Amino acid sequence: MPENGGVQDEIDFTSPRGRLAVRLRDVIERRWSAEVQAIGVHGSLAHGDDHDGSDVNLTVVTYRPGAGPRSALRKVDGVLVDLRVVSADEGLRQAQQLTPRWPLEAERFVTTRALHDPRGWFGRLRDAHLGRLAEARPPEFSGLARHDWQVASAAHSRAVRLAEWYETDAALVMIAESRLHAALVAGLLSRTYFRNAADAVKRTGLAGADVQELGGVLKQQAEELTARGKPVDGNLALLFE
């Protein structure tokens, strides 16, 4: 297998973000050559559609926990760099976990492009995640969706109260949170993952939803979750099931 897993030509290394990713890779390889197993990018660079406002999302995989560079979020030459460092074992463990944020987490498991990966670790990461999805049963996704629905519903209720008190700015924050978690509900119920939060609300049609429209969506989602085996609102005994 080639070092880059056969995908390096899909990344635009002529853009400022692509060139920066290569520089970061080279620095990391020189400084932590004995500690780093793989380096890859996800997000817009991996998809080949980065632009002037794009970030560089870099994943560094180490042989052991605590080794290599530190995770960081900062600008470099005007470009925001999200540097995530994880040990090989921990990364594979995370790929086999399903959480309420799965629609936002799955993208990095399945679309990361290698800049350095002589042992094919990113391929194993993708296979581990897809294998976990294949064995997951519908009630597991429904349970995660119920969690996100509760967050979305609570944020929606707060937005309504804040609007009544003319706290417009705070209400807008709550509406945004409710939209995002309602989008996560939709993603979990359909097993659809998104590139980021903005993509999630856009693809689910919630980006412009006002309080009333959002309330209607949440009502429909509550009915679907109830039909899938458990109501979103019930008696005390249901809390511990």
C-alpha positions, 0 to 999 in steps of 0.5 A: 500500500502506498504511504498516502493510501492512494488518496493524496492526489485528491487533496489540493496541495496548491491552495494555502490550506493544502500547503499549510497541511503539508508543512504541518505534516513535515514538521510533525514527522521531523520532530516526532518521527518515533512517536507518530504513526499516521497523519491525515486531514478531514473536512474541506481539504479531504473533500477537495472543496476548501476555500479561503474561509476553510480550516485545516482539520489535522489528525495526528495518530501516535503509537502511545497515549500522551506522545507526539504534539499536543492537540491545539486550535489556533490560527497559523498564517491566517488559517485556523488549524484544528490539530487533534492528537489521539493514540492509535488504540484510543482512536479505534476505540472512539470509532466503535462508539456511538454517541448522541453527536454521531451525525457530527463525529462520523465524518472524520472516521470515514473520510479522513485522507492520509498525508502519512500512513504507512501502516494503513491506520486510517483504513482500519479506522474507517473499517472499525466504524463501518463495522460498528454501524453494521451491528448497531440495531435501530433501538440504539439509534433511537435512544441516542435520538431521544437524548438529542430531542430532549436537548432540542425541546428544552432549548426550544422552550427556553427560546419561547420564554426568552422571546416573551421576555424580549430577550431576543439575542438570548432567544436566538442562541437557544433557537440555534441550539434547538435547530442543531439538536433537532438536526441530530435527531433527524441524522440519527433516525436516518443514519445520516452523518453531516460534515459540520453543524452548518451542514446538519441544519441546512440538509435537514431544512432547519437552517431557517426554521423559526420558533413555530416551525421548529415546534412543529418539527419537534412534535413530529419527531416526538411522535416518531420516537414514540412509535419507535418504542418509547415516548419522549415524555413519561412517568418516573419509572421510564427514567430508569429504563 
